[in-house]
Amino acid sequence: MSYSNKYTFAALPRTQRGTPLVLGGDPKGKNFLYTNGNSVIIRDIENPAISDVYTEHSCQVNVAKYSPSGFYIASGDVSGKVRIWDTVNKEHILKNEFQPIGGPIKDIAWSADSQRMVVVGEGRERFGHVFMAETGTSVGEISGQSKPINSVDFRPSRPFRVVTASEDNTIAVFEGPPFKFKCTKQDHTRFAQAVRYSPDGSLFASAGFDGKIFLYDGATSELKGEIGSPAHKGGVYGIAWSPDGKLLLSCSGD
């Protein structure tokens, strides 16, 4: 009697109490990304039996994100390494490996042209870095926040901006390239946990462990208002925009 492998179901994400899990979306809308141990899992949205696993990291991976072009994935681990690898071939050939910070990476964001990348987390000397994906050359600095940075996003339209959410309760805004600190927003009263630009870059939203979600102007960074009062009774772990930018999804501990 012969056996053949029909399906391989991937493991679910490995979660940690009180720590948000960052999912990576596919620009083509077919797959999504998450991590488990040293592996990055690429899973089909509609059929859980279709999955692929990238296992080249030597330590625990925290986050993986598709480039807007869809041709590459960047994954960051607890040692502060970022690996940029090919999505087209089954072998997932490594394009580049960089060490932008000296500690766990918590979030990654690509620029809309897939050329620049910003990573944030718990580095020893700095909590984030912005660089060219092709060469690793620095294109500015992420500074101005006093505690680890939990979340980052790149404005998808010009003028380019980077926003970060930190455990010092602030949202920081950077202008560039080269990216320089512009201002901080101090509307949250507990850890700022997630920050995301709308698809057209006209707005960005921030969410925190105070249960609050704020909306800001994407170009000027002025506060537009608060969603709900507050939006949740528990801490907000993550936010995501709909493709048309009309809806905002939030997930919370309540």
For each residue, the residues with C-beta under 8 A, 3 or more apart:
1:
2:
3:
4:
5: 8
6:
7: 49
8: 5 49 51
9: 48 49 51
10: 36 41 43 48 51 53
11: 14 36 39 41
12: 36
13: 21 34 35 36 41
14: 11 35 36 37
15: 19 21
16: 19
17:
18:
19: 15 16
20: 150 193 194 237 238
21: 13 15 34 35 237 238
22: 62 63 106 107 151 238
23: 32 33 34 238
24: 32 33 34 63 64 65 66 73
25: 29 32 33 66 240
26: 29 30 31 32 33 45 66 70
27: 66 67 68 69 70
28: 31 70
29: 25 26 45
30: 26 44 45
31: 26 28 42 43 44 45
32: 23 24 25 26 42 43 45
33: 23 24 25 26 40 41 42 43 64 65 66 73
34: 13 21 23 24 40 41 43 64
35: 13 14 21 39 40 41 60 61 62 63 64 75
36: 10 11 12 13 14 39 41
37: 14 60 61
38: 55 57 58 59 60 61 77
39: 11 35 36 53 54 55 57 61
40: 33 34 35 53 54 57 61 64 73 75
41: 10 11 13 33 34 35 36 51 52 53 54
42: 31 32 33 51 52 53 54 73 87
43: 10 31 32 33 34 48 50 51
44: 30 31 47 48 49 50 51
45: 26 29 30 31 32
46:
47: 44 50
48: 9 10 43 44 51
49: 7 8 9 44
50: 43 44 47
51: 8 9 10 41 42 43 44 48
52: 41 42 90
53: 10 39 40 41 42
54: 39 40 41 42 57 64 73 75 85 92
55: 38 39
56: 83 85 92 94
57: 38 39 40 54 60 61 75 77 81 83
58: 38 77 79
59: 38 77 78 79
60: 35 37 38 57 77 78
61: 35 37 38 39 40 57 64 75 76 77 78
62: 22 35 76 77 78 104 105 106 121
63: 22 24 35 75 76 105 106 107 108
64: 24 33 34 35 40 54 61 73 74 75 76 108
65: 24 33 73 74 75 108 109 110
66: 24 25 26 27 33 70 72 73 87 110
67: 27 70 71 72 73 74 110 114 133
68: 27 110 111 112 113 114 156
69: 27 72 114
70: 26 27 28 66 67 87
71: 67 86 87 88 114
72: 66 67 69 84 85 86 87 95 114 133
73: 24 33 40 42 54 64 65 66 67 84 85 87 92
74: 64 65 67 82 83 84 108 110 117 133
75: 35 40 54 57 61 63 64 65 82 83 85 108
76: 61 62 63 64 80 81 82 105 106 108 119 121
77: 38 57 58 59 60 61 62 80 81 83 104 105
78: 59 60 61 62 103 104 105
79: 58 59 99 103 104
80: 76 77 99 100 101 102 103 104 105 121 123
81: 57 76 77 97 98 99 105
82: 74 75 76 97 98 99 100 105 108 117 119
83: 56 57 74 75 77 94 96 97
84: 72 73 74 94 95 96 97 98 117 133
85: 54 56 72 73 75 92 93 94 95
86: 71 72 89 91 92 93 94 95
87: 42 66 70 71 72 73 92
88: 71
89: 86 92 93
90: 52
91: 86
92: 54 56 73 85 86 87 89
93: 85 86 89
94: 56 83 84 85 86 97
95: 72 84 85 86
96: 83 84 133 134 136
97: 81 82 83 84 94
98: 81 82 84 131 136
99: 79 80 81 82 102
100: 80 82 105 119 123 128 129 131 136
101: 80 105 119 120 121 122 123 124 125 126 127 128 129
102: 80 99 123 124 125
103: 78 79 80 121 122 123 124
104: 62 77 78 79 80 121 122
105: 62 63 76 77 78 80 81 82 100 101 108 119 120 121
106: 22 62 63 76 120 121 122 148 149 150 151
107: 22 63 119 120 121 149 150 151 152
108: 63 64 65 74 75 76 82 105 117 118 119 152
109: 65 117 118 152 153 154 162
110: 65 66 67 68 74 114 116 117 133 154
111: 68 114 115 116 117 154 160
112: 68 154 156 157
113: 68 116
114: 67 68 69 71 72 110 111 133
115: 111 132 133 134
116: 110 111 113 130 131 132 133 139 154 177
117: 74 82 84 108 109 110 111 130 131 132 133
118: 108 109 128 129 130 131 142 152 154 162 179
119: 76 82 100 101 105 107 108 128 129 152
120: 101 105 106 107 127 128 142 149 150 151 152 164
121: 62 76 80 101 103 104 105 106 107 127 128 148 149
122: 101 103 104 106 127 148
123: 80 100 101 102 103 126 127 128 129
124: 101 102 103
125: 101 102
126: 101 123 129 141 142 143
127: 101 120 121 122 123 142 145 147 148 149 164 166
128: 100 101 118 119 120 121 123 142 149 152 164
129: 100 101 118 119 123 126 138 141 142
130: 116 117 118 138 139 140 141 142 162 174 176 177 179
131: 98 100 116 117 118 135 136 137 138 139
132: 115 116 117 135 136 137 139
133: 67 72 74 84 96 110 114 115 116 117
134: 96 115
135: 131 132
136: 96 98 100 131 132
137: 131 132
138: 129 130 131 141 178
139: 116 130 131 132 176 177 178 179
140: 130 174 176 177 178 179 180
141: 126 129 130 138 179 180 181
142: 118 120 126 127 128 129 130 149 152 162 164 172 174 179
143: 126 181
144: 172 181 184
145: 127 149 164 166 168 170 172 184
146: 166 168
147: 127 166 167 168
148: 106 121 122 127 166 167
149: 106 107 120 121 127 128 142 145 152 164 165 166 167
150: 20 106 107 120 165 166 167 191 192 193 194
151: 22 106 107 120 164 165 192 193 194 195 196
152: 107 108 109 118 119 120 128 142 149 162 163 164 165 195
153: 109 162 163 195 196 197 204
154: 109 110 111 112 116 118 160 161 162 197
155: 159 160 161 162 163 197 201 204 218
156: 68 112 197 199 200 201
157: 112 200 201 218
158:
159: 155 175 219
160: 111 154 155 175 176 177 179
161: 154 155 173 174 175 176 182 218 219 221
162: 109 118 130 142 152 153 154 155 173 174 176 179
163: 152 153 155 171 172 173 174 195 197 204 206 221
164: 120 127 128 142 145 149 151 152 171 172 174 195
165: 149 150 151 152 170 171 192 193 194 195 206 207 208
166: 127 145 146 147 148 149 150 169 170 171 172 191 192
167: 147 148 149 150 191 192
168: 145 146 147
169: 166 186 188 189 190 191 192 208
170: 145 165 166 184 185 186 188 192
171: 163 164 165 166 184 185 187 188 192 195 206 214 216
172: 142 144 145 163 164 166 181 183 184 185
173: 161 162 163 181 182 183 184 185 221
174: 130 140 142 161 162 163 164 179 180 181 182
175: 159 160 161 179 180 182
176: 130 139 140 160 161 162 179 180
177: 116 130 139 140 160
178: 138 139 140
179: 118 130 139 140 141 142 160 162 174 175 176
180: 140 141 174 175 176
181: 141 143 144 172 173 174
182: 161 173 174 175 221
183: 172 173 221
184: 144 145 170 171 172 173
185: 170 171 172 173 206 214 216 221 223
186: 169 170
187: 171 206 212 214 223 226
188: 169 170 171 191 192 206 208 210 212 214
189: 169 208 210 212
190: 169 208 209 210 235
191: 150 166 167 169 188 208 209 235
192: 150 151 165 166 167 169 170 171 188 195 206 207 208
193: 20 150 151 165 207 208 209 235 236 237 238
194: 20 150 151 165 206 207 208 236 237 238 239
195: 151 152 153 163 164 165 171 192 204 205 206 207 239
196: 151 153 204 205 239 240 241
197: 153 154 155 156 163 201 203 204 218 241
198: 201 202 203 204 205 218 241 245
199: 156 241 243 244 245
200: 156 157 218 245
201: 155 156 157 197 198 218 219
202: 198 217 218 219 245
203: 197 198 215 216 217 218 224 245
204: 153 155 163 195 196 197 198 215 216 218
205: 195 196 198 213 214 215 216 227 239 241 248
206: 163 165 171 185 187 188 192 194 195 213 214 216
207: 165 192 193 194 195 212 213 231 236 237 238 239 250
208: 165 169 188 189 190 191 192 193 194 211 212 235 236
209: 190 191 193 235 236
210: 188 189 190 230 235
211: 208 230 231 232 233 234 235 236 252 254
212: 187 188 189 207 208 226 228 230 231 236
213: 205 206 207 226 227 228 230 231 232 236 239 248 250
214: 171 185 187 188 205 206 223 225 226 227
215: 203 204 205 223 224 225 226 227
216: 171 185 203 204 205 206 221 222 223 224
217: 202 203 220 221 222 224
218: 155 157 161 197 198 200 201 202 203 204 221
219: 159 161 201 202
220: 217
221: 161 163 173 182 183 185 216 217 218
222: 216 217
223: 185 187 214 215 216
224: 203 215 216 217
225: 214 215
226: 187 212 213 214 215 229 230 231
227: 205 213 214 215 231 248
228: 212 213 231 232
229: 226
230: 210 211 212 213 226 233
231: 207 211 212 213 226 227 228 236 250 252
232: 211 213 228 235 236 250 252 253 254
233: 211 230 252 254
234: 211 252 253 254
235: 190 191 193 208 209 210 211 232 252 253
236: 193 194 207 208 209 211 212 213 231 232 239 250 251 252 253
237: 20 21 193 194 207 251 252 253
238: 20 21 22 23 193 194 207 250 251
239: 194 195 196 205 207 213 236 248 249 250 251
240: 25 196 248 249
241: 196 197 198 199 205 245 247 248 249
242: 245 246 247 248 249
243: 199
244: 199 247
245: 198 199 200 202 203 241 242
246: 242
247: 241 242 244
248: 205 213 227 239 240 241 242
249: 239 240 241 242
250: 207 213 231 232 236 238 239
251: 236 237 238 239
252: 211 231 232 233 234 235 236 237
253: 232 234 235 236 237
254: 211 232 233 234
